């Protein structure tokens, strides 16, 4: 049982990695403007929603890809709604660069 749990946990590591990248990007935006502060509980709400609403699939790799894509888009929408127009481009650029560095 422990082996199965460890195996499943490792399979879903890309979801955790993307979540970490997105959360710390949002937190770093508070350096740009102190109005951009986001709590961990707000982010976890988006994370859990993404897990529930993303496309379900019996194939694990497909399910993981679906969660990662849904989570990324939801965080992007959520964050851009709160950003000033002048900072949206900066956020988008940082998001793209951090995702690219991840892979």
VEXVOMI-941377 format. One line per field, with one value per residue: residue number from 1; residue in three letters; x, y, z of N, C-alpha, C, O, CB in turn. Coordinates in nm, 3 decimals. Atoms other than C-alpha are relative to their C-alpha. Glycine has a CB too. Example, Ala and Ser with C-alpha at 12.3 -4.5 7.8 and 13.67 -1.06 7.14 Angstrom:
2
seq: 1, 2
type: ALA, SER
n_x: 0.089, -0.082
n_y: -0.119, -0.119
n_z: 0.000, -0.006
ca_x: 1.230, 1.367
ca_y: -0.450, -0.106
ca_z: 0.780, 0.714
c_x: 0.090, -0.077
c_y: 0.120, 0.109
c_z: 0.000, 0.073
o_x: 0.194, -0.026
o_y: 0.118, 0.220
o_z: 0.066, 0.090
cb_x: -0.099, 0.041
cb_y: 0.003, 0.046
cb_z: 0.125, -0.142
END
This chain:
103
seq: 1, 2, 3, 4, 5, 6, 7, 8, 9, 10, 11, 12, 13, 14, 15, 16, 17, 18, 19, 20, 21, 22, 23, 24, 25, 26, 27, 28, 29, 30, 31, 32, 33, 34, 35, 36, 37, 38, 39, 40, 41, 42, 43, 44, 45, 46, 47, 48, 49, 50, 51, 52, 53, 54, 55, 56, 57, 58, 59, 60, 61, 62, 63, 64, 65, 66, 67, 68, 69, 70, 71, 72, 73, 74, 75, 76, 77, 78, 79, 80, 81, 82, 83, 84, 85, 86, 87, 88, 89, 90, 91, 92, 93, 94, 95, 96, 97, 98, 99, 100, 101, 102, 103
type: UNK, UNK, UNK, UNK, UNK, UNK, UNK, UNK, UNK, UNK, UNK, UNK, UNK, UNK, UNK, UNK, UNK, UNK, UNK, UNK, UNK, UNK, UNK, UNK, UNK, UNK, UNK, UNK, UNK, UNK, UNK, UNK, UNK, UNK, UNK, UNK, UNK, UNK, UNK, UNK, UNK, UNK, UNK, UNK, UNK, UNK, UNK, UNK, UNK, UNK, UNK, UNK, UNK, UNK, UNK, UNK, UNK, UNK, UNK, UNK, UNK, UNK, UNK, UNK, UNK, UNK, UNK, UNK, UNK, UNK, UNK, UNK, UNK, UNK, UNK, UNK, UNK, UNK, UNK, UNK, UNK, UNK, UNK, UNK, UNK, UNK, UNK, UNK, UNK, UNK, UNK, UNK, UNK, UNK, UNK, UNK, UNK, UNK, UNK, UNK, UNK, UNK, UNK
n_x: 0.083, -0.089, -0.065, 0.100, 0.019, -0.121, 0.002, 0.103, -0.048, -0.104, 0.063, 0.066, -0.097, 0.006, 0.109, -0.052, -0.105, 0.064, 0.068, -0.103, -0.047, 0.106, 0.020, -0.111, 0.008, 0.101, -0.058, -0.105, 0.060, 0.017, -0.119, 0.032, 0.095, 0.044, 0.142, 0.010, -0.022, 0.094, -0.024, -0.012, 0.135, 0.062, -0.059, 0.044, 0.136, -0.012, -0.062, 0.101, 0.100, -0.061, 0.002, 0.138, 0.063, -0.076, 0.053, -0.032, -0.048, -0.054, -0.143, -0.060, -0.077, 0.097, 0.062, -0.099, -0.010, 0.123, -0.003, -0.103, 0.050, 0.114, -0.052, -0.076, 0.092, 0.081, -0.086, -0.022, 0.122, 0.018, -0.101, 0.013, 0.117, -0.038, -0.118, 0.013, -0.032, -0.144, -0.070, 0.048, -0.103, -0.108, 0.045, 0.006, -0.138, -0.058, 0.066, -0.056, -0.140, -0.009, 0.046, -0.105, -0.112, 0.041, -0.013
n_y: -0.119, -0.116, -0.012, -0.057, -0.141, -0.070, -0.004, -0.096, -0.133, -0.039, -0.025, -0.131, -0.103, -0.116, -0.088, -0.072, -0.090, -0.113, -0.075, -0.074, -0.108, -0.100, -0.067, -0.090, -0.112, -0.092, -0.062, -0.093, -0.121, -0.099, -0.087, -0.101, -0.090, 0.065, 0.035, 0.132, 0.106, 0.112, 0.097, 0.140, 0.059, -0.037, 0.082, 0.138, 0.006, 0.012, 0.129, 0.104, -0.015, 0.053, 0.146, 0.047, -0.039, 0.039, 0.117, 0.130, 0.100, 0.120, 0.003, -0.092, -0.107, -0.093, -0.069, -0.093, -0.109, -0.076, -0.077, -0.104, -0.102, -0.067, -0.078, -0.113, -0.098, -0.058, -0.093, -0.114, -0.081, -0.053, -0.102, -0.114, -0.077, -0.088, -0.080, -0.122, 0.028, -0.012, 0.115, 0.127, 0.052, 0.050, 0.126, 0.099, 0.031, 0.080, 0.130, 0.077, 0.032, 0.099, 0.129, 0.047, 0.047, 0.127, 0.112
n_z: 0.000, -0.007, 0.130, 0.091, -0.036, 0.042, 0.147, 0.041, -0.040, 0.095, 0.129, -0.004, -0.035, 0.089, -0.043, -0.117, 0.048, 0.067, -0.105, -0.073, 0.088, 0.012, -0.128, -0.031, 0.094, -0.053, -0.121, 0.045, 0.057, -0.106, 0.005, 0.102, -0.063, -0.125, 0.012, 0.062, -0.098, 0.008, -0.107, 0.039, 0.002, 0.126, 0.105, -0.018, 0.053, 0.146, 0.024, -0.021, 0.107, 0.122, -0.010, 0.015, 0.127, 0.119, 0.071, -0.060, 0.095, -0.066, 0.030, -0.098, 0.064, 0.058, -0.114, -0.052, 0.098, -0.010, -0.125, 0.013, 0.093, -0.061, -0.112, 0.054, 0.057, -0.108, -0.075, 0.089, -0.001, -0.135, -0.027, 0.092, -0.042, -0.110, 0.034, 0.081, 0.142, 0.025, -0.056, 0.058, 0.091, -0.084, -0.057, 0.108, 0.036, -0.109, 0.004, 0.113, -0.028, -0.109, 0.054, 0.090, -0.082, -0.064, 0.093
ca_x: 0.000, 0.280, 0.449, 0.126, 0.081, 0.440, 0.405, 0.083, 0.237, 0.535, 0.309, 0.130, 0.449, 0.421, 0.091, 0.257, 0.553, 0.331, 0.124, 0.439, 0.562, 0.227, 0.189, 0.535, 0.488, 0.172, 0.353, 0.645, 0.406, 0.363, 0.717, 0.588, 0.296, 0.196, -0.169, -0.095, -0.083, -0.247, -0.290, -0.208, -0.571, -0.689, -0.446, -0.541, -0.903, -0.807, -0.591, -0.871, -1.119, -0.879, -0.852, -1.231, -1.316, -1.036, -1.115, -1.128, -0.942, -0.864, -0.519, -0.303, -0.074, -0.374, -0.533, -0.214, -0.180, -0.542, -0.499, -0.180, -0.339, -0.658, -0.469, -0.238, -0.526, -0.735, -0.444, -0.374, -0.738, -0.756, -0.435, -0.493, -0.828, -0.651, -0.352, -0.320, -0.300, 0.065, 0.157, -0.037, 0.236, 0.501, 0.298, 0.242, 0.612, 0.719, 0.463, 0.592, 0.955, 0.899, 0.703, 0.977, 1.245, 1.047, 1.063
ca_y: 0.000, 0.241, 0.172, 0.251, 0.577, 0.680, 0.593, 0.794, 1.088, 1.090, 1.075, 1.393, 1.582, 1.797, 1.934, 2.029, 2.180, 2.397, 2.497, 2.603, 2.808, 2.983, 3.055, 3.204, 3.413, 3.562, 3.626, 3.790, 4.033, 4.200, 4.337, 4.522, 4.670, 4.602, 4.581, 4.245, 4.040, 3.698, 3.450, 3.084, 2.999, 3.197, 3.010, 2.675, 2.752, 2.797, 2.486, 2.270, 2.411, 2.323, 1.967, 1.935, 2.114, 1.997, 1.729, 1.382, 1.097, 0.737, 0.787, 0.946, 1.141, 1.295, 1.382, 1.548, 1.753, 1.858, 1.970, 2.164, 2.344, 2.425, 2.544, 2.766, 2.931, 2.979, 3.140, 3.360, 3.476, 3.525, 3.726, 3.941, 4.047, 4.211, 4.362, 4.715, 4.724, 4.828, 4.516, 4.255, 4.227, 4.186, 3.911, 3.732, 3.752, 3.621, 3.342, 3.233, 3.249, 3.053, 2.783, 2.764, 2.732, 2.450, 2.240
ca_z: 0.000, 0.088, -0.245, -0.434, -0.245, -0.309, -0.676, -0.711, -0.525, -0.759, -1.064, -0.955, -0.873, -1.191, -1.057, -0.728, -0.910, -1.130, -0.828, -0.645, -0.940, -0.975, -0.604, -0.564, -0.878, -0.729, -0.399, -0.583, -0.749, -0.410, -0.462, -0.769, -0.576, -0.216, -0.327, -0.493, -0.174, -0.194, 0.087, 0.067, 0.146, -0.158, -0.378, -0.230, -0.316, -0.681, -0.665, -0.526, -0.778, -1.057, -0.931, -0.927, -1.253, -1.481, -1.735, -1.583, -1.749, -1.654, -1.809, -1.540, -1.772, -1.948, -1.614, -1.492, -1.811, -1.778, -1.417, -1.496, -1.792, -1.603, -1.294, -1.498, -1.683, -1.367, -1.180, -1.482, -1.498, -1.121, -1.107, -1.413, -1.275, -0.981, -1.162, -1.297, -1.677, -1.665, -1.466, -1.665, -1.927, -1.658, -1.491, -1.823, -1.909, -1.568, -1.592, -1.932, -1.822, -1.501, -1.685, -1.948, -1.679, -1.518, -1.833
c_x: 0.088, 0.069, -0.096, -0.021, 0.119, 0.005, -0.100, 0.044, 0.104, -0.058, -0.059, 0.094, -0.001, -0.111, 0.047, 0.106, -0.060, -0.072, 0.098, 0.050, -0.104, -0.020, 0.112, 0.008, -0.100, 0.055, 0.107, -0.057, -0.024, 0.123, -0.025, -0.094, -0.056, -0.148, -0.020, 0.026, -0.110, 0.034, 0.010, -0.139, -0.076, 0.053, -0.045, -0.144, -0.001, 0.055, -0.103, -0.109, 0.052, 0.003, -0.139, -0.053, 0.078, -0.056, 0.049, 0.047, 0.053, 0.151, 0.068, 0.074, -0.091, -0.067, 0.094, 0.014, -0.122, -0.002, 0.098, -0.049, -0.113, 0.047, 0.072, -0.094, -0.084, 0.081, 0.026, -0.122, -0.019, 0.095, -0.017, -0.120, 0.038, 0.116, -0.037, 0.043, 0.150, 0.078, -0.043, 0.104, 0.116, -0.036, 0.000, 0.141, 0.066, -0.060, 0.059, 0.144, 0.015, -0.047, 0.106, 0.121, -0.030, 0.026, 0.132
c_y: 0.125, 0.025, 0.063, 0.148, 0.083, 0.015, 0.103, 0.143, 0.051, 0.031, 0.141, 0.114, 0.119, 0.099, 0.085, 0.101, 0.123, 0.088, 0.086, 0.120, 0.112, 0.077, 0.100, 0.116, 0.103, 0.074, 0.103, 0.128, 0.106, 0.092, 0.112, 0.105, -0.071, -0.037, -0.143, -0.114, -0.105, -0.100, -0.141, -0.064, 0.039, -0.087, -0.144, -0.020, -0.017, -0.137, -0.113, 0.005, -0.058, -0.152, -0.056, 0.023, -0.041, -0.130, -0.130, -0.097, -0.120, -0.015, 0.108, 0.115, 0.106, 0.083, 0.105, 0.120, 0.091, 0.089, 0.117, 0.113, 0.082, 0.092, 0.125, 0.107, 0.067, 0.100, 0.124, 0.091, 0.070, 0.116, 0.122, 0.087, 0.105, 0.094, 0.128, -0.036, 0.001, -0.121, -0.134, -0.061, -0.059, -0.136, -0.111, -0.043, -0.088, -0.139, -0.088, -0.042, -0.107, -0.139, -0.058, -0.053, -0.132, -0.117, -0.008
c_z: 0.000, -0.135, -0.101, 0.026, -0.045, -0.151, -0.051, 0.032, -0.100, -0.138, -0.006, 0.039, -0.097, 0.037, 0.118, -0.041, -0.066, 0.102, 0.078, -0.080, -0.006, 0.131, 0.027, -0.099, 0.050, 0.123, -0.038, -0.059, 0.106, 0.011, -0.100, 0.059, 0.123, -0.003, -0.051, 0.098, -0.010, 0.109, -0.058, -0.008, -0.127, -0.114, 0.009, -0.047, -0.151, -0.036, 0.011, -0.107, -0.131, 0.001, -0.027, -0.141, -0.125, -0.057, 0.065, -0.109, 0.077, -0.023, 0.084, -0.067, -0.062, 0.110, 0.057, -0.092, 0.008, 0.124, -0.013, -0.091, 0.062, 0.113, -0.050, -0.052, 0.109, 0.082, -0.084, 0.000, 0.134, 0.026, -0.087, 0.035, 0.105, -0.034, -0.074, -0.142, -0.026, 0.049, -0.059, -0.093, 0.079, 0.059, -0.105, -0.041, 0.107, 0.003, -0.110, 0.028, 0.108, -0.047, -0.092, 0.078, 0.068, -0.092, -0.068
o_x: 0.060, 0.089, -0.055, -0.032, 0.103, 0.042, -0.069, 0.022, 0.101, -0.007, -0.054, 0.049, 0.016, -0.096, 0.022, 0.111, -0.017, -0.067, 0.068, 0.063, -0.070, -0.036, 0.085, 0.058, -0.073, 0.035, 0.115, 0.010, -0.042, 0.115, 0.023, -0.073, -0.099, -0.193, -0.130, 0.080, -0.229, 0.151, -0.037, -0.164, -0.154, -0.023, -0.075, -0.180, -0.077, 0.010, -0.111, -0.156, -0.022, -0.019, -0.154, -0.121, 0.023, -0.123, 0.168, 0.001, 0.118, 0.220, 0.040, 0.059, -0.061, -0.089, 0.051, 0.016, -0.111, -0.042, 0.066, -0.033, -0.115, 0.003, 0.052, -0.075, -0.108, 0.030, 0.027, -0.108, -0.050, 0.056, -0.006, -0.120, -0.024, 0.146, -0.136, 0.123, 0.200, 0.189, 0.017, 0.124, 0.167, 0.045, 0.046, 0.166, 0.131, 0.012, 0.091, 0.182, 0.098, 0.011, 0.131, 0.182, 0.061, 0.066, 0.155
o_y: 0.221, 0.140, 0.147, 0.228, 0.191, 0.120, 0.181, 0.234, 0.167, 0.118, 0.206, 0.226, 0.232, 0.220, 0.205, 0.213, 0.235, 0.211, 0.202, 0.230, 0.230, 0.199, 0.215, 0.223, 0.223, 0.195, 0.209, 0.231, 0.223, 0.199, 0.224, 0.225, -0.186, -0.113, -0.197, -0.217, -0.072, -0.129, -0.169, -0.147, -0.042, -0.136, -0.207, -0.127, -0.098, -0.201, -0.199, -0.099, -0.121, -0.216, -0.161, -0.063, -0.038, -0.207, -0.148, -0.091, -0.103, -0.087, 0.226, 0.230, 0.225, 0.203, 0.216, 0.234, 0.213, 0.205, 0.230, 0.230, 0.204, 0.206, 0.234, 0.226, 0.188, 0.206, 0.235, 0.213, 0.189, 0.219, 0.235, 0.207, 0.211, 0.185, 0.133, -0.127, -0.081, -0.146, -0.237, -0.183, -0.166, -0.229, -0.222, -0.162, -0.188, -0.237, -0.205, -0.156, -0.197, -0.240, -0.179, -0.153, -0.211, -0.225, -0.099
o_z: -0.073, -0.175, -0.181, -0.067, -0.100, -0.203, -0.141, -0.048, -0.140, -0.209, -0.111, 0.061, -0.052, 0.016, 0.122, 0.011, -0.037, 0.094, 0.108, -0.028, 0.006, 0.131, 0.064, -0.065, 0.048, 0.137, 0.023, -0.060, 0.073, 0.071, -0.080, 0.041, 0.115, 0.083, -0.042, 0.057, -0.015, 0.134, -0.168, -0.096, -0.178, -0.197, -0.092, -0.096, -0.204, -0.131, -0.076, -0.155, -0.206, -0.103, -0.089, -0.197, -0.235, 0.012, 0.090, -0.223, 0.180, 0.050, 0.068, -0.024, -0.059, 0.094, 0.089, -0.045, 0.000, 0.117, 0.026, -0.058, 0.051, 0.124, 0.003, -0.024, 0.103, 0.118, -0.032, 0.016, 0.139, 0.081, -0.039, 0.007, 0.112, 0.043, -0.147, -0.163, -0.103, 0.003, -0.028, -0.094, 0.044, 0.058, -0.079, -0.063, 0.074, 0.026, -0.086, 0.000, 0.096, -0.009, -0.091, 0.039, 0.094, -0.047, -0.148
cb_x: -0.095, 0.105, 0.047, -0.133, -0.021, 0.125, -0.035, -0.134, 0.059, 0.105, -0.109, -0.116, 0.139, -0.021, -0.127, 0.057, 0.093, -0.098, -0.073, 0.117, 0.029, -0.132, -0.007, 0.131, -0.040, -0.130, 0.062, 0.090, -0.132, -0.025, 0.127, -0.065, -0.114, 0.027, -0.071, 0.095, 0.007, 0.005, -0.110, 0.088, -0.080, 0.025, 0.153, 0.013, -0.077, 0.091, 0.117, -0.063, -0.037, 0.142, 0.049, -0.090, -0.019, 0.152, 0.042, -0.123, 0.111, -0.073, 0.028, 0.095, 0.093, -0.107, -0.039, 0.136, 0.015, -0.119, 0.040, 0.132, -0.048, -0.103, 0.094, 0.094, -0.092, -0.053, 0.133, 0.030, -0.122, 0.020, 0.137, -0.013, -0.110, 0.037, 0.097, 0.087, -0.069, 0.054, -0.019, -0.131, 0.050, 0.032, -0.141, -0.075, 0.080, -0.021, -0.150, -0.006, 0.076, -0.085, -0.135, 0.043, 0.035, -0.149, -0.105
cb_y: 0.000, -0.019, -0.139, -0.076, 0.015, -0.073, -0.139, -0.030, -0.003, -0.109, -0.103, -0.004, -0.060, -0.047, -0.083, -0.099, -0.073, -0.049, -0.093, -0.092, -0.053, -0.066, -0.104, -0.077, -0.049, -0.076, -0.108, -0.068, -0.035, -0.070, -0.082, -0.066, 0.042, 0.092, 0.099, -0.009, 0.058, -0.068, 0.007, -0.077, 0.044, 0.149, 0.008, -0.042, 0.127, 0.112, -0.024, 0.014, 0.149, 0.054, -0.044, 0.070, 0.147, -0.016, 0.003, -0.058, 0.059, -0.125, 0.021, -0.075, -0.059, -0.077, -0.102, -0.069, -0.056, -0.095, -0.090, -0.061, -0.065, -0.102, -0.085, -0.046, -0.066, -0.112, -0.068, -0.048, -0.086, -0.110, -0.057, -0.050, -0.094, -0.083, -0.082, 0.118, 0.103, 0.125, -0.002, 0.023, 0.111, 0.100, 0.015, 0.057, 0.129, 0.069, 0.018, 0.083, 0.125, 0.047, 0.017, 0.113, 0.103, 0.005, 0.007
cb_z: 0.121, 0.110, -0.051, 0.013, 0.153, 0.049, -0.056, 0.071, 0.142, -0.012, -0.027, 0.096, 0.005, -0.143, 0.038, 0.103, -0.098, -0.108, 0.094, 0.034, -0.143, -0.041, 0.114, 0.001, -0.142, 0.036, 0.093, -0.102, -0.069, 0.135, -0.039, -0.125, -0.098, 0.118, -0.093, -0.114, 0.142, -0.141, 0.106, 0.100, 0.123, -0.031, 0.007, 0.146, 0.038, -0.058, 0.098, 0.138, -0.019, -0.016, 0.140, 0.100, -0.002, 0.035, -0.147, 0.077, -0.093, -0.050, -0.154, 0.090, -0.109, -0.080, 0.110, 0.018, -0.143, 0.001, 0.120, -0.056, -0.130, 0.053, 0.085, -0.112, -0.102, 0.092, 0.040, -0.144, -0.030, 0.104, -0.020, -0.144, 0.055, 0.119, -0.084, 0.058, -0.091, 0.066, 0.148, -0.077, -0.094, 0.114, 0.061, -0.122, -0.020, 0.135, -0.021, -0.129, 0.041, 0.121, -0.078, -0.094, 0.104, 0.039, -0.103
END
